[in-house]
Each structure stands twice: as C-alpha cells, then as structure tokens.
Amino acid sequence: MKKTLNGLFQIQNKLASFAPSEFRRYLKVNWDKRLIVLIGARGTGKTTFVLQHYLERYGSIDKCLYFSVDNPLVAKFGIYAIAKEYFALYGDAVIIDEVHKQENWSLDVKALYDAFPDKKIVILGSSKLNILNQKGDLSRRAVVYNLKGLSFREFLELKYGKKLQAYSLEEILSNHISISSQISQKIPELKKYFWEYKRFGFYPFFVEYSDLEYQQALYNVLDKVIYEDIPTLKNIKSSSSYQFKKLLAYLAMSTIPTVVVASMCNELDINKETLYEYLDLMDRAEMINIVRRQKSSVRSLQRAKVLLSNPNLYYTVSSELWKHTSDLGNIRESFFVSQLGDQLSASKFVDYTMQTTGGAVEVEIGGRSKSRKQIKQLENAYVLRDDIEIGFDNVVPLFLFGFLY
C-alpha cells in the first residue's frame, strides 16, 4: 500500500505543478466542512479548482492527498483502503476525484466519514448524476457545490486579462444601461469577444487548444459522457450510445427547441418511453438543459424546451451547419439558460419566465432587430437582444447575463 501511496503522491505533485495560480473561478466554498461534494459537468475545471485549494491550504502531500478513482492504483484497493492508510500515516484531508467510477462508492465515503471524525473529505463527480442518492445516504452529511462552466465575465478574464465585477440579476434588469455602458467602455471589442465565447469559451480548457483542436477536445468530452458517465446511471446497451449521438445531432440541428415527441421518435426510430429516458439521462449528465413549463411534472415534456447545455456544443456538434446559417436562436437561448438554470421555466407567452426577488419576469430573446411586439401587453417583461452593446428601456443586451457570476 505504501508503494501505491507513493505513486499517488507523484501524480498529485505533477498535477498540482500545472494548476494556475492567478485565475480563480467564481465559486466560494466553505472548506471547513467535514464532507464537501463538488459537482459539475465534465470539463468545467473541478480538478483544477480543488488542486488550487490544496496548494493554498495544505501545500504538502503529508497534509492532503488527491487521487482519482479511475486510476488503476485506486481501482486495485478501493477508496476506503487508500484513504484509511493515508490517514493512518499522514494527513488531514483527502480529495477524491471521479468518485462515481467505483461501484457503491458512497458506502466507502460514509465509512470514512464515520471512522475519521477529525478528517476532511472532498469528493468530485459529474452534476445531476444522483451523486447523493446512493446506499450510503450522504445527503444529511454533505455540503454540495456546483461548479458551472465559465461565464462570459470569467472568459474575458481568463483569455484577455480583463477583470470585471459580477452583478446580480436584479442589478442587471434595473440598471442595465449604466452597467453595459461601463463594460463597453472597458472592452472595446465586446461583440467580437462575446461571439468567441459562444464558440469556444464555456470550458476552461480552451486555453490549451486552437479553435479546431478545441472542437476535437470537446468531442472527446462528449464521448466520455456517453460511453463512461451515462452507463454509471443506468445499464444500457452499447448500441444505445449511437442513439445518444443521433439525439445530440438532432437537437443541435433543430431550429425549434420545443419538444415534438412524435417527430423525435420517428427521426430516431425509438418509442416515447425510450426518448424520455434518453433525454432524462442526458439532462442529468449535463449534456442538455430541459426547461419545463411552470408547475409541470419532472417527467412532463409538454411545451418544454430542450437545448444543448451551452452554445459551444452547438458549434462543435454541427460546426458546418452553423457556419452557413443565420438562425442562431438556439445558441442564444442555450447561452441564456446556461447562465440562469433553475430560475427559468418555459413561458406560455414568450420564451421564458424568469424568477427574481421581485417576482416573475417574462423574457423574449432575439437578435439586434428583435421587436418588442410580443411583450407589448405584458406587465413585467424584457427583450434580450444579441449583437448590441447598450440597451434602452426594457431592451437588455444579451451578453449582460454572462456577468451573473
């Protein structure tokens, strides 16, 4: 076992040496909690985030051990045996990556939590994968944080060194003219940068690649989700992986995000129940976002909107299509949904109903020429326009919603 720990120490030191020291993600975590769960879609930077924490708080393998469950060294002994040995010989905390790769992993984590009340445990896994709904029942013990993909604000800082503040949703709606004016003065090429963000700025690993290389890297991420992550949710046939790819392509090329069940079933040659199951699995794996009507059941897809989880996926999955079309509606809506998430429901009047501290707000999303006709009779409503830098009245630049975090 000591040889295994030494091997893990070497891996940890190497990974930590590549962790950036300047750029920090938006998420604030109370690291003093005994059991922390960090979730988030693949590629959003969870590993880098926890390694930065390791360097800042511990800085020594004698105090904190990071290891990934998909490492063969870990697979041989299991989570509990490795962490138990480490705690017996060394430090104060363990960080366990790709935790869902071990069957019944939650039992090991619960056993560690109970056996070592003076130690800290951080576990990482993919979002919406029922990471707490396990046999060990960690829900009463864990504090859960979700690390989302880069916001537009974070992209500007990471790529161009432009450090700007974040704003609350209420601040943006009530003071958007002043805020957008200040931002546009500081960022002269704002529209160009926003276009870049929508193409390749959602995942922090864009800094490692050219545009074409980024697309291939993102394809690889999608493959890992389809072939590795989704099977941890449900035992599915290998042939189903091809169907997931077909469904992904169908959604990427659709010009109407509202679900039409019969058309989707015919296109994919599957029945209604299978379609519902596939969409649910893709939603839980954060490949897509499903925005339902308010008060709809979790299973209901009536008038629901189904979008790829962020704009980068549209350009990657159907890059040739999007080079030759002016219909960018799904990309705009995908960006908006990726930033607001659970605060949205599909609206029966316009595109979305947005929940704010001041109540429900109706929003319609479009390009620079989008009119206010659809919101004219609505009491509390806004038009969000792409390709503009400064709005007026109840017309708000779409890019501003990339400054929420």
SELUMFI-532519 format. One record per residue (C-alpha): residue number from 1; x, z, y; residue in one letter. Coordinates in steps of 0.001 Angstrom, whole numbers, plus 524288, in hexadecimal, padded with zeros to 5 digits. Each point is the difference from the previous one (the first is absolute). Layout:
REM residues N
{i NUM&px X&pz Z&py Y&aa a}
...
REM end
This chain:
REM residues 405
{i 1&px 80000&pz 80000&py 80000&aa m}
{i 2&px 80B40&pz 802DE&py 80964&aa k}
{i 3&px 804A9&pz 7F1FF&py 7FE4D&aa k}
{i 4&px 7F24C&pz 7FB70&py 80365&aa t}
{i 5&px 7FFEB&pz 8084E&py 80C4F&aa l}
{i 6&px 80D54&pz 7FACF&py 803E9&aa n}
{i 7&px 7FAF0&pz 7F230&py 7FE43&aa g}
{i 8&px 7F43A&pz 80314&py 80891&aa l}
{i 9&px 808DD&pz 80648&py 80A26&aa f}
{i 10&px 807DB&pz 7F371&py 80102&aa q}
{i 11&px 7F3B0&pz 7F7E2&py 801CB&aa i}
{i 12&px 7FAD8&pz 8096A&py 80A3F&aa q}
{i 13&px 80CA0&pz 7FFDD&py 807D1&aa n}
{i 14&px 80050&pz 7F136&py 7FFEF&aa k}
{i 15&px 7F1CD&pz 7FE95&py 80449&aa l}
{i 16&px 8015C&pz 80A5B&py 80A8A&aa a}
{i 17&px 80BD2&pz 7F90C&py 805A8&aa s}
{i 18&px 7F749&pz 7F450&py 80338&aa f}
{i 19&px 7F50B&pz 807D6&py 80670&aa a}
{i 20&px 7FF25&pz 7FC71&py 80E7C&aa p}
{i 21&px 802C4&pz 80B1F&py 80954&aa s}
{i 22&px 7F98F&pz 7FB05&py 80C7D&aa e}
{i 23&px 7F2A9&pz 7FA41&py 7FCDF&aa f}
{i 24&px 7F5A2&pz 809AD&py 7FB8E&aa r}
{i 25&px 7F23A&pz 7FD5F&py 7FB4F&aa r}
{i 26&px 7F42A&pz 805BF&py 806EC&aa y}
{i 27&px 7FBFD&pz 809B8&py 7F56B&aa l}
{i 28&px 8017F&pz 80E8E&py 802AA&aa k}
{i 29&px 8013E&pz 80822&py 7F396&aa v}
{i 30&px 8002B&pz 80EB5&py 7FE54&aa n}
{i 31&px 80B96&pz 8008C&py 7F6D0&aa w}
{i 32&px 7FE7D&pz 80EAE&py 7FE3A&aa d}
{i 33&px 7F49E&pz 7FE2A&py 7F6A4&aa k}
{i 34&px 8032C&pz 80262&py 7F1AE&aa r}
{i 35&px 7F9F0&pz 7F377&py 7FA9E&aa l}
{i 36&px 7FF72&pz 7F3C0&py 8084C&aa i}
{i 37&px 7FA45&pz 7F315&py 7FB81&aa v}
{i 38&px 80426&pz 7F3EF&py 80790&aa l}
{i 39&px 7F7D7&pz 7F412&py 7FD00&aa i}
{i 40&px 80003&pz 7F249&py 80582&aa g}
{i 41&px 8001A&pz 7F1CF&py 7FBCE&aa a}
{i 42&px 80C40&pz 7FA4E&py 7F9FE&aa r}
{i 43&px 80A0F&pz 7FC04&py 80A16&aa g}
{i 44&px 7FB91&pz 808D8&py 80B0F&aa t}
{i 45&px 80CA9&pz 807DE&py 7FFDF&aa g}
{i 46&px 7FC92&pz 80C84&py 7F8C0&aa k}
{i 47&px 80D52&pz 80108&py 7F962&aa t}
{i 48&px 8076E&pz 7FE1F&py 80CC0&aa t}
{i 49&px 7F713&pz 809F3&py 8067B&aa f}
{i 50&px 802EB&pz 80AC4&py 7F618&aa v}
{i 51&px 80E85&pz 7FCE8&py 7FF8E&aa l}
{i 52&px 80094&pz 801B1&py 80EBA&aa q}
{i 53&px 7F984&pz 80D39&py 7FE0C&aa h}
{i 54&px 809F8&pz 80360&py 7F578&aa y}
{i 55&px 80B5A&pz 7FCB8&py 8090A&aa l}
{i 56&px 7FA59&pz 80787&py 80B71&aa e}
{i 57&px 7FBAB&pz 80C44&py 7F8F1&aa r}
{i 58&px 80926&pz 80121&py 7F458&aa y}
{i 59&px 80B23&pz 7F63B&py 80098&aa g}
{i 60&px 80561&pz 8043F&py 7F2D4&aa s}
{i 61&px 7FCAA&pz 7FD22&py 7F1D7&aa i}
{i 62&px 801F4&pz 80E8B&py 7FD6D&aa d}
{i 63&px 7F3BE&pz 802DC&py 807FA&aa k}
{i 64&px 7F6C4&pz 7F4AC&py 7FD49&aa c}
{i 65&px 7FF06&pz 7F5D5&py 7F52B&aa l}
{i 66&px 7F98B&pz 7F2C0&py 801A3&aa y}
{i 67&px 7FCD1&pz 7F807&py 7F3D9&aa f}
{i 68&px 7F6F7&pz 7F4E6&py 7FC4D&aa s}
{i 69&px 7F7DD&pz 8009B&py 7F3A9&aa v}
{i 70&px 8026C&pz 7F1A3&py 7FCF0&aa d}
{i 71&px 80E78&pz 8031A&py 7FDF5&aa n}
{i 72&px 80386&pz 7FF6E&py 7F161&aa p}
{i 73&px 80745&pz 80CEA&py 8015D&aa l}
{i 74&px 7F365&pz 8066A&py 8044E&aa v}
{i 75&px 7F7C1&pz 7F925&py 7F5BA&aa a}
{i 76&px 80874&pz 805D4&py 7F54C&aa k}
{i 77&px 7FDAE&pz 80E4F&py 80397&aa f}
{i 78&px 7F3F4&pz 8000F&py 808B1&aa g}
{i 79&px 7FCEB&pz 805F3&py 80D35&aa i}
{i 80&px 7FED3&pz 80E1E&py 7FBDC&aa y}
{i 81&px 80CA1&pz 800D4&py 7F833&aa a}
{i 82&px 80834&pz 7F9D4&py 80AC8&aa i}
{i 83&px 7FA54&pz 80830&py 80B08&aa a}
{i 84&px 800D1&pz 80C7F&py 7F7E0&aa k}
{i 85&px 80E5F&pz 7FDA9&py 7FD11&aa e}
{i 86&px 802C9&pz 7FCD7&py 80E37&aa y}
{i 87&px 7F93E&pz 80C43&py 804ED&aa f}
{i 88&px 80764&pz 80834&py 7F608&aa a}
{i 89&px 80D32&pz 7FAFB&py 8049A&aa l}
{i 90&px 7FE2F&pz 7FC1D&py 80E30&aa y}
{i 91&px 7F668&pz 7FE9B&py 80AF3&aa g}
{i 92&px 7F390&pz 8027E&py 80743&aa d}
{i 93&px 7F827&pz 7F35F&py 7FF00&aa a}
{i 94&px 7FD8C&pz 7F3A4&py 7F832&aa v}
{i 95&px 7FAD0&pz 7F304&py 804DD&aa i}
{i 96&px 7F987&pz 7F81C&py 7F51D&aa i}
{i 97&px 7FDE8&pz 7F17D&py 802A7&aa d}
{i 98&px 7F72A&pz 7F695&py 7F86B&aa e}
{i 99&px 7F9C2&pz 80C07&py 7F9EF&aa v}
{i 100&px 7F4AB&pz 7F876&py 7F9EF&aa h}
{i 101&px 80969&pz 7F89B&py 7F71B&aa k}
{i 102&px 8002E&pz 80B88&py 7F683&aa q}
{i 103&px 7F3EF&pz 80207&py 7F7CD&aa e}
{i 104&px 7F970&pz 80D14&py 802C8&aa n}
{i 105&px 809D2&pz 8025C&py 80ADE&aa w}
{i 106&px 7F6E8&pz 80993&py 806BE&aa s}
{i 107&px 80152&pz 809B0&py 7F4D3&aa l}
{i 108&px 80EB0&pz 80067&py 8022F&aa d}
{i 109&px 7FE65&pz 801A2&py 80EA6&aa v}
{i 110&px 7F60F&pz 80AEC&py 7FE5A&aa k}
{i 111&px 80908&pz 806DA&py 7F653&aa a}
{i 112&px 80B32&pz 7FF3A&py 809CF&aa l}
{i 113&px 7F74A&pz 80509&py 80AE0&aa y}
{i 114&px 7FBE8&pz 80BBA&py 7F7D6&aa d}
{i 115&px 80D6B&pz 802DA&py 7FA21&aa a}
{i 116&px 807D2&pz 7FF53&py 80CAC&aa f}
{i 117&px 7F813&pz 80648&py 80AF4&aa p}
{i 118&px 80BED&pz 8007B&py 808F5&aa d}
{i 119&px 802F4&pz 7F16A&py 7FEF8&aa k}
{i 120&px 7FA93&pz 7F437&py 80734&aa k}
{i 121&px 7FB0D&pz 7F398&py 7F99E&aa i}
{i 122&px 7FDB1&pz 7F2EA&py 806A9&aa v}
{i 123&px 7F9CF&pz 7F513&py 7F824&aa i}
{i 124&px 7FE5E&pz 7F1BA&py 803C6&aa l}
{i 125&px 7F618&pz 7F65B&py 7FAD3&aa g}
{i 126&px 7F7D0&pz 7F44F&py 80393&aa s}
{i 127&px 7F40E&pz 80259&py 80854&aa s}
{i 128&px 7F222&pz 80066&py 7FA97&aa k}
{i 129&px 804EA&pz 800CC&py 7F204&aa l}
{i 130&px 7F8A2&pz 80CA5&py 7FD2D&aa n}
{i 131&px 80CEB&pz 8070C&py 8013B&aa i}
{i 132&px 7F942&pz 80D2A&py 80096&aa l}
{i 133&px 7F575&pz 7FD20&py 7F5F9&aa n}
{i 134&px 8087A&pz 80399&py 7F47A&aa q}
{i 135&px 7FFBC&pz 809DA&py 7F4F1&aa k}
{i 136&px 80887&pz 80965&py 8079C&aa g}
{i 137&px 7F5F3&pz 800E6&py 80B12&aa d}
{i 138&px 80966&pz 8005C&py 80B7A&aa l}
{i 139&px 7F591&pz 7FE7D&py 80A6D&aa s}
{i 140&px 7FF7C&pz 80EA6&py 80302&aa r}
{i 141&px 80EC9&pz 80133&py 800C1&aa r}
{i 142&px 804BF&pz 7F3CA&py 806EF&aa a}
{i 143&px 80055&pz 7FBA9&py 80E2D&aa v}
{i 144&px 7FE28&pz 7F143&py 80067&aa v}
{i 145&px 8058F&pz 7F694&py 80A22&aa y}
{i 146&px 7FDF3&pz 7F155&py 8009F&aa n}
{i 147&px 80AE9&pz 7F768&py 80568&aa l}
{i 148&px 7FA19&pz 7F353&py 804F4&aa k}
{i 149&px 8071F&pz 7F356&py 802CA&aa g}
{i 150&px 806BA&pz 7FDE4&py 80CFF&aa l}
{i 151&px 7F77F&pz 7FFC4&py 80C08&aa s}
{i 152&px 802CD&pz 7F59F&py 80A3E&aa f}
{i 153&px 80610&pz 80ABB&py 80853&aa r}
{i 154&px 8093F&pz 803D1&py 7F4F6&aa e}
{i 155&px 80369&pz 7F1C0&py 7FD8F&aa f}
{i 156&px 80419&pz 7FE68&py 80E34&aa l}
{i 157&px 808D0&pz 80BC9&py 7FEDA&aa e}
{i 158&px 805E9&pz 7FC66&py 7F2DA&aa l}
{i 159&px 802C5&pz 7F1B3&py 80310&aa k}
{i 160&px 8021C&pz 7FFD4&py 80EA8&aa y}
{i 161&px 80358&pz 80E10&py 80374&aa g}
{i 162&px 7F41A&pz 80101&py 808E7&aa k}
{i 163&px 7FB9B&pz 80E2F&py 7FFC5&aa k}
{i 164&px 7F20F&pz 80183&py 8049E&aa l}
{i 165&px 7F62D&pz 80AF2&py 7FEC0&aa q}
{i 166&px 7F410&pz 8003A&py 7F734&aa a}
{i 167&px 7F226&pz 801B0&py 80524&aa y}
{i 168&px 7F391&pz 80592&py 7FA6B&aa s}
{i 169&px 7F47B&pz 7F728&py 7FD4E&aa l}
{i 170&px 7F867&pz 80663&py 80AF2&aa e}
{i 171&px 80B29&pz 7FDC4&py 809AB&aa e}
{i 172&px 800AF&pz 7F1A4&py 7FC71&aa i}
{i 173&px 7F16C&pz 7FDBC&py 801A8&aa l}
{i 174&px 7FEC8&pz 80764&py 80CC9&aa s}
{i 175&px 80CC8&pz 7FBFB&py 8066B&aa n}
{i 176&px 803DC&pz 7F321&py 7F994&aa h}
{i 177&px 8029B&pz 7F879&py 80C90&aa i}
{i 178&px 80A25&pz 809A9&py 804ED&aa s}
{i 179&px 80650&pz 801DA&py 7F29C&aa i}
{i 180&px 8010C&pz 7F17B&py 7FCFD&aa s}
{i 181&px 80552&pz 7FD56&py 80DA6&aa s}
{i 182&px 80AD6&pz 809F8&py 7FDF2&aa q}
{i 183&px 80363&pz 7FA8B&py 7F293&aa i}
{i 184&px 8001D&pz 7F1CA&py 80463&aa s}
{i 185&px 80943&pz 8036F&py 80B26&aa q}
{i 186&px 80980&pz 8063F&py 7F677&aa k}
{i 187&px 7FE86&pz 7F558&py 7F58B&aa i}
{i 188&px 80088&pz 7F28F&py 806A5&aa p}
{i 189&px 7FE54&pz 7F880&py 7F330&aa e}
{i 190&px 7F4DB&pz 80856&py 7FB19&aa l}
{i 191&px 7F799&pz 7F52D&py 7FA08&aa k}
{i 192&px 80B9F&pz 7FA33&py 7F8E2&aa k}
{i 193&px 803B7&pz 80D34&py 7FA5A&aa y}
{i 194&px 7F215&pz 802B9&py 7FBA0&aa f}
{i 195&px 7FFB5&pz 7F2DF&py 7F900&aa w}
{i 196&px 80CC3&pz 803A9&py 7F938&aa e}
{i 197&px 7FA71&pz 80D33&py 7FC0F&aa y}
{i 198&px 7F41B&pz 7F9C9&py 7F9BA&aa k}
{i 199&px 808C0&pz 7F6EC&py 7F834&aa r}
{i 200&px 80A9A&pz 8094C&py 7FB46&aa f}
{i 201&px 7FF94&pz 80D27&py 806ED&aa g}
{i 202&px 7F785&pz 808F3&py 7F7B8&aa f}
{i 203&px 80A2E&pz 80414&py 7F5F8&aa y}
{i 204&px 80CAD&pz 80654&py 804C9&aa p}
{i 205&px 8083C&pz 7F83A&py 7F663&aa f}
{i 206&px 7FE83&pz 7F3F9&py 808AD&aa f}
{i 207&px 80CD1&pz 80421&py 80675&aa v}
{i 208&px 80745&pz 7FC44&py 7F384&aa e}
{i 209&px 7FB3D&pz 7F1EC&py 7FF16&aa y}
{i 210&px 7FDFB&pz 7F31E&py 806C7&aa s}
{i 211&px 7F1DD&pz 7FB6F&py 80164&aa d}
{i 212&px 80037&pz 7F83E&py 7F34C&aa l}
{i 213&px 80724&pz 80AB4&py 7F8AC&aa e}
{i 214&px 7F5FC&pz 809BF&py 804F6&aa y}
{i 215&px 7F4FB&pz 7F819&py 7FA23&aa q}
{i 216&px 806CC&pz 80005&py 7F2D2&aa q}
{i 217&px 80299&pz 80E9B&py 800F1&aa a}
{i 218&px 7F19E&pz 80230&py 802FE&aa l}
{i 219&px 7FC42&pz 7F79D&py 7F447&aa y}
{i 220&px 80876&pz 80901&py 7F7CD&aa n}
{i 221&px 7F8EC&pz 80BE5&py 80582&aa v}
{i 222&px 7F2ED&pz 7F9F6&py 7FC5C&aa l}
{i 223&px 804EF&pz 7FD2E&py 7F23F&aa d}
{i 224&px 8041B&pz 80E29&py 7FE60&aa k}
{i 225&px 7F294&pz 8048D&py 80446&aa v}
{i 226&px 7F920&pz 7F694&py 7F6B2&aa i}
{i 227&px 808C9&pz 8019D&py 7F42B&aa y}
{i 228&px 80447&pz 80E37&py 80174&aa e}
{i 229&px 7F721&pz 807F4&py 808F1&aa d}
{i 230&px 7F270&pz 7FB1B&py 7FC98&aa i}
{i 231&px 80236&pz 801EC&py 7F154&aa p}
{i 232&px 80275&pz 80E83&py 802C8&aa t}
{i 233&px 7F1FB&pz 800AB&py 804CF&aa l}
{i 234&px 7F9A0&pz 7F93E&py 7F48E&aa k}
{i 235&px 80410&pz 7F99B&py 7F35A&aa n}
{i 236&px 7FDDD&pz 7F1A7&py 802BB&aa i}
{i 237&px 8034A&pz 7F3C7&py 7F871&aa k}
{i 238&px 80C30&pz 7F89F&py 803E3&aa s}
{i 239&px 7F775&pz 7F42B&py 802C6&aa s}
{i 240&px 7F927&pz 807E3&py 80A9E&aa s}
{i 241&px 80C4D&pz 7FFB6&py 80849&aa s}
{i 242&px 7FDE4&pz 7F177&py 801F4&aa y}
{i 243&px 7F20D&pz 802BA&py 8043F&aa q}
{i 244&px 804D2&pz 809BD&py 80A1F&aa f}
{i 245&px 808B9&pz 7F578&py 805AF&aa k}
{i 246&px 7F4B8&pz 7F65B&py 80050&aa k}
{i 247&px 7F795&pz 80A03&py 806F8&aa l}
{i 248&px 80AE9&pz 802B1&py 809B6&aa l}
{i 249&px 80140&pz 7F179&py 802E1&aa a}
{i 250&px 7F135&pz 7FE96&py 8014A&aa y}
{i 251&px 7FF7D&pz 80ADB&py 80A0E&aa l}
{i 252&px 80BC3&pz 7FAB4&py 80755&aa a}
{i 253&px 7F9D8&pz 7F294&py 80185&aa m}
{i 254&px 7F227&pz 80463&py 802CA&aa s}
{i 255&px 7FB80&pz 7FE1B&py 80E09&aa t}
{i 256&px 7F4EB&pz 809D4&py 7FE7E&aa i}
{i 257&px 803F1&pz 80DD7&py 7FC32&aa p}
{i 258&px 7F213&pz 80415&py 7FC61&aa t}
{i 259&px 7FE8A&pz 80104&py 7F141&aa v}
{i 260&px 7F7DA&pz 7F58D&py 7F955&aa v}
{i 261&px 7FFC5&pz 80522&py 7F222&aa v}
{i 262&px 7FA67&pz 7F3FC&py 7F93F&aa a}
{i 263&px 809D5&pz 7F6BB&py 8064A&aa s}
{i 264&px 80B75&pz 808C1&py 7FCA7&aa m}
{i 265&px 7FB9C&pz 8016B&py 7F1F2&aa c}
{i 266&px 7FE7B&pz 7F154&py 7FE6D&aa n}
{i 267&px 80D25&pz 7FD49&py 8063F&aa e}
{i 268&px 80729&pz 809C1&py 7F753&aa l}
{i 269&px 7F79E&pz 7FE05&py 7F3C9&aa d}
{i 270&px 7FD3F&pz 80E81&py 7FE73&aa i}
{i 271&px 7F396&pz 80821&py 7FFC1&aa n}
{i 272&px 7FB0B&pz 808EE&py 80AB3&aa k}
{i 273&px 804AE&pz 80CB5&py 7F9CE&aa e}
{i 274&px 80DAB&pz 7FAAF&py 7FDF7&aa t}
{i 275&px 80095&pz 7FB62&py 80E22&aa l}
{i 276&px 7FBF8&pz 80D7D&py 804D0&aa y}
{i 277&px 80A42&pz 80652&py 7F762&aa e}
{i 278&px 80AC5&pz 7F6CB&py 804A9&aa y}
{i 279&px 7FCB7&pz 80215&py 80E4F&aa l}
{i 280&px 7FFB6&pz 80EB8&py 7FE08&aa d}
{i 281&px 80D68&pz 7FFE2&py 7F97C&aa l}
{i 282&px 805C5&pz 7F758&py 80AA8&aa m}
{i 283&px 7FA3E&pz 808D9&py 80A78&aa d}
{i 284&px 805BB&pz 80C32&py 7F9AE&aa r}
{i 285&px 80D2F&pz 7F92D&py 7FEDF&aa a}
{i 286&px 7FF34&pz 7FC69&py 80E95&aa e}
{i 287&px 80077&pz 7F16D&py 7FDE4&aa m}
{i 288&px 7F308&pz 7FEA7&py 80701&aa i}
{i 289&px 7F73A&pz 807A8&py 8092F&aa n}
{i 290&px 7F171&pz 800BD&py 7FD38&aa i}
{i 291&px 7F7C4&pz 80359&py 80BE4&aa v}
{i 292&px 7F21D&pz 80359&py 7FBFA&aa r}
{i 293&px 7F39D&pz 801B4&py 807B9&aa r}
{i 294&px 7FDCA&pz 80DBF&py 804FE&aa q}
{i 295&px 7F991&pz 808E4&py 7F5DE&aa k}
{i 296&px 80234&pz 7F5F8&py 7F53F&aa s}
{i 297&px 803EB&pz 8051D&py 7F2AB&aa s}
{i 298&px 80E25&pz 7FEF5&py 7FBB1&aa v}
{i 299&px 7FC17&pz 7F59C&py 7F625&aa r}
{i 300&px 7F7C1&pz 7F7F6&py 8094A&aa s}
{i 301&px 80582&pz 7F333&py 80510&aa l}
{i 302&px 7F3B5&pz 7FB75&py 806E6&aa q}
{i 303&px 8045B&pz 7FA88&py 80D30&aa r}
{i 304&px 80D38&pz 80672&py 7FE0D&aa a}
{i 305&px 80C4C&pz 7F99C&py 80553&aa k}
{i 306&px 80BBC&pz 7FDFC&py 7F72A&aa v}
{i 307&px 80CF8&pz 7FD4F&py 806A3&aa l}
{i 308&px 80E0C&pz 7FFBA&py 7FB85&aa l}
{i 309&px 80604&pz 80CF7&py 803DC&aa s}
{i 310&px 80812&pz 7FA65&py 80B36&aa n}
{i 311&px 80287&pz 7F2E9&py 806D0&aa p}
{i 312&px 80D54&pz 7FDFC&py 7F98E&aa n}
{i 313&px 7F94A&pz 7FE06&py 7F2E9&aa l}
{i 314&px 7F7E9&pz 7F4AF&py 8052B&aa y}
{i 315&px 80BF9&pz 7F8C1&py 804C5&aa y}
{i 316&px 80758&pz 802DA&py 7F371&aa t}
{i 317&px 7F57F&pz 7FCE0&py 7F601&aa v}
{i 318&px 7FB58&pz 7F3A2&py 806BF&aa s}
{i 319&px 80B1A&pz 7FC85&py 80917&aa s}
{i 320&px 7FDDB&pz 7F157&py 7FFC8&aa e}
{i 321&px 7F187&pz 8017D&py 802DC&aa l}
{i 322&px 8020D&pz 8089E&py 80BC6&aa w}
{i 323&px 80A13&pz 7F6DA&py 805D3&aa k}
{i 324&px 7F59D&pz 7F589&py 8014B&aa h}
{i 325&px 7F3B0&pz 8072F&py 803FA&aa t}
{i 326&px 7FAD5&pz 805DB&py 80C88&aa s}
{i 327&px 7F685&pz 8091C&py 7F8E1&aa d}
{i 328&px 80732&pz 80CD8&py 80163&aa l}
{i 329&px 7F418&pz 808C4&py 7FF8B&aa g}
{i 330&px 803AC&pz 806F8&py 7F368&aa n}
{i 331&px 80DCA&pz 80298&py 804C9&aa i}
{i 332&px 7FAF1&pz 8062C&py 80C80&aa r}
{i 333&px 7F629&pz 80853&py 7F8BD&aa e}
{i 334&px 80A01&pz 803C4&py 7F5BB&aa s}
{i 335&px 808F8&pz 80526&py 80AA0&aa f}
{i 336&px 7F519&pz 807CF&py 80653&aa f}
{i 337&px 7FB70&pz 805F1&py 7F31C&aa v}
{i 338&px 80DF8&pz 8035E&py 7FC00&aa s}
{i 339&px 8016D&pz 80846&py 80C46&aa q}
{i 340&px 7F2A3&pz 806D4&py 80006&aa l}
{i 341&px 7FD46&pz 80177&py 7F179&aa g}
{i 342&px 7F5A1&pz 80A25&py 7FCCD&aa d}
{i 343&px 7FACD&pz 80047&py 80DEB&aa q}
{i 344&px 7F932&pz 7F2F0&py 7FDD1&aa l}
{i 345&px 7F3AB&pz 7FB18&py 7F990&aa s}
{i 346&px 7FA65&pz 7F24C&py 7FF66&aa a}
{i 347&px 7F649&pz 7FE21&py 80B10&aa s}
{i 348&px 7F2B4&pz 7F9A0&py 7FED5&aa k}
{i 349&px 8012E&pz 7FB5B&py 80E1C&aa f}
{i 350&px 80E23&pz 7FB91&py 801BA&aa v}
{i 351&px 80CA5&pz 80111&py 7F831&aa d}
{i 352&px 8020A&pz 80EB3&py 7FF04&aa y}
{i 353&px 7FAD4&pz 80D37&py 803C8&aa t}
{i 354&px 80B01&pz 808FE&py 8041B&aa m}
{i 355&px 7FEF3&pz 80ECF&py 7FFFC&aa q}
{i 356&px 805D3&pz 806E5&py 80BD6&aa t}
{i 357&px 7FF21&pz 80DE1&py 80536&aa t}
{i 358&px 7F5CE&pz 7FAEE&py 80977&aa g}
{i 359&px 7F79A&pz 7F9DF&py 7F569&aa g}
{i 360&px 7FE74&pz 7F2BF&py 7F994&aa a}
{i 361&px 8056C&pz 7F3E6&py 806B1&aa v}
{i 362&px 7FCCE&pz 7F1F2&py 7FC41&aa e}
{i 363&px 80B23&pz 7F614&py 80050&aa v}
{i 364&px 800D0&pz 7F150&py 7FEF9&aa e}
{i 365&px 80D42&pz 7F9B0&py 7FD80&aa i}
{i 366&px 80481&pz 7F261&py 803DB&aa g}
{i 367&px 809B8&pz 7F765&py 80717&aa g}
{i 368&px 802B8&pz 7FF24&py 80E86&aa r}
{i 369&px 7F36E&pz 7F872&py 80296&aa s}
{i 370&px 7F70F&pz 8091D&py 7F85B&aa k}
{i 371&px 7F3B0&pz 80224&py 8081B&aa s}
{i 372&px 7F871&pz 80C9A&py 80208&aa r}
{i 373&px 7F329&pz 7F9E3&py 7FBE2&aa k}
{i 374&px 7FEF6&pz 80792&py 7F32B&aa q}
{i 375&px 801B1&pz 80D3B&py 80688&aa i}
{i 376&px 7F7B1&pz 7FD26&py 80BF6&aa k}
{i 377&px 7F458&pz 8080A&py 7FB75&aa q}
{i 378&px 8080E&pz 80B05&py 7F9F9&aa l}
{i 379&px 801C7&pz 80CB7&py 80762&aa e}
{i 380&px 80DAF&pz 803E8&py 7FBC2&aa n}
{i 381&px 8077C&pz 7F3ED&py 7FBCC&aa a}
{i 382&px 80CC5&pz 7F8CB&py 8022A&aa y}
{i 383&px 805D7&pz 7F2A4&py 7FD9E&aa v}
{i 384&px 80DEB&pz 8005E&py 7FAD6&aa l}
{i 385&px 8074B&pz 7F397&py 80387&aa r}
{i 386&px 80C62&pz 7FAFC&py 7F9FD&aa d}
{i 387&px 809E4&pz 7F828&py 80812&aa d}
{i 388&px 7FD84&pz 80783&py 80C94&aa i}
{i 389&px 80899&pz 80A69&py 8061A&aa e}
{i 390&px 7F6A3&pz 80698&py 80976&aa i}
{i 391&px 7F152&pz 80167&py 7FEC7&aa g}
{i 392&px 7F4E0&pz 80397&py 80903&aa f}
{i 393&px 7F387&pz 807F3&py 7FF5E&aa d}
{i 394&px 7FC68&pz 800B6&py 7F180&aa n}
{i 395&px 8097C&pz 7F54F&py 7FBC2&aa v}
{i 396&px 80C20&pz 80625&py 7F9E1&aa v}
{i 397&px 80C98&pz 7F968&py 7FB56&aa p}
{i 398&px 8009E&pz 800A6&py 7F131&aa l}
{i 399&px 80E80&pz 8037D&py 7FFD3&aa f}
{i 400&px 7FD21&pz 80D50&py 80637&aa l}
{i 401&px 7FAD1&pz 804F2&py 7F30D&aa f}
{i 402&px 80DE5&pz 7FEC3&py 7FB0E&aa g}
{i 403&px 80365&pz 80B9F&py 808BC&aa f}
{i 404&px 7F7A2&pz 80A1D&py 7F91A&aa l}
{i 405&px 80BD2&pz 80575&py 7F8C8&aa y}
REM end
